[in-house]
Amino acid sequence: MREFIVEADGGSRGNPGPAGYGSVVLDAATGETLVETYEYLGVVTNNVAEYRGLLAGLRAAHDLDPSATVHVRMDSKLVVEQMSGRWKIKHPDMKQLALEAGRVFPPGRVTYEWIPREQNKRADRLANEAMDSGASASSVRKPSPAADAEAVGAAKAEADVRAAKAVASPGWAPADMGAPATFVLLRHGETPLTPQKRFSGSGGTDPSLSAVGREQAERAAEALAGRGTIQHILASPLTRTRQTAAAVAERLGIEVTVEDGLIETDFGAWEGLTFGEVRERYPDDLNTWLSDPEAEPTGGGESFAATATRIAATRDKLVAAYAGRTVLLVTHVTPIKTFVRLALGAPPESLFRMELSAASLSAVAYYADGNASVRLLNDTSHLRP
């Protein structure tokens, strides 16, 4: 029985935004490239584009030999885990595409493997060519060495011209940096301490969500499922963030990864106290803390400067790991405000000028040239009746 390898990828510049997919079919025995296909999809999400790439690759393999077995290699853990049956599929668009993909070959004839993005360069290149083309037309070919080399050379030359024009063009539009790493920042739901406005950091009692907080987490999960853009979920190690992340993960069918760098600031001796109580007990320490980002809370907590250093390191690590992806970070007030402050290049005192409600959503996009764009701050529309 003949065996094919399908490598597929999809992307969206904006998520949702102008999107495309790329798929490659190879002979498993010889490694020969048999088919390359790509298509511009218009405005859809990353996840939909990835599923469309998978579907196109499977159909191309079926056209070659409907009796073959297929091994799919993709850098989308979401698609691999969902198509392998280990994660649930709840988004209606992806569910329909997954059903179509599952019908191309009989059950048991297709296997799935997750691979790092750098091992999926052929499909990624085709997906980017599709997005660059901006035209709803697919290209399927069986390359001969000479023809393929000529076509690749022409495509690279055309891409170089486009890039040069973009860099030279006036106005606000930068060169196309590709899809950014987008961090959707979800503050955890309420705990019993939240409505009392008590300091609740990493050095306190680690409270769980209240009944209100659990409902808020469910509403946030519903809103995020409706958007259909989240590909990965990371959470602070504290109980309230893990509980909030679990509600979203259950709704989206995505596993949660705990990221220690997302933990809340340690407020030292102020943990569990209200602002007024801190003012009464530690007035000098509080005044210094409000005016100096290097100052620590009473008792040796974490300064805002130390928090910013930690968040910047976490940001850089995650931007590198999730380039071109949309990631939900379930975290706390100070980390989220710090992500936003650093993206804006704002001074430390700006932390005191942002409102950040329980279970609110914010978002920051990070581009390959190092620039960042704040896209959302303190959205609570999903919590309204």
Number of C-alpha atoms within 10 A of each C-alpha: 6 12 18 27 26 29 28 35 33 34 32 30 21 21 25 19 17 22 29 37 35 33 32 31 29 20 17 16 10 8 11 13 18 19 20 25 23 31 29 25 25 17 16 20 25 31 27 28 30 29 28 27 29 29 23 26 30 30 18 22 27 17 10 14 14 15 15 15 21 25 18 22 23 27 23 23 17 25 24 22 19 19 21 14 10 12 19 18 21 16 18 12 13 20 17 13 16 20 12 14 19 17 12 18 19 11 9 9 14 21 15 18 16 17 16 12 16 9 14 19 15 16 29 26 17 24 29 24 20 27 27 17 14 15 13 13 12 17 12 15 12 13 15 11 9 8 11 13 12 12 13 11 12 12 13 13 12 12 15 12 11 15 15 12 12 14 12 11 12 9 6 6 9 12 15 15 15 17 24 25 23 28 28 24 29 29 28 31 31 24 20 15 17 17 9 12 13 18 22 25 24 20 18 15 12 14 16 20 24 16 13 12 22 21 18 25 30 22 21 28 22 16 17 19 19 13 12 21 24 23 20 21 23 24 29 24 21 22 16 27 28 22 21 29 33 22 19 27 21 16 20 25 20 23 18 19 15 19 17 14 19 25 24 23 24 22 23 21 17 24 20 20 18 16 14 12 13 21 14 11 12 15 13 12 16 20 12 14 17 15 11 15 17 16 20 21 24 18 11 12 20 21 20 25 16 16 22 21 13 18 21 18 13 16 18 12 12 16 22 12 12 17 18 24 24 26 22 26 28 34 29 28 23 22 25 27 24 23 21 25 19 16 18 14 10 12 10 20 14 13 17 10 9 14 11 20 18 21 31 23 26 24 23 22 22 23 18 16 11 10 12 19 15 17 13 14 20 20 15 17 12 17 16 7 4
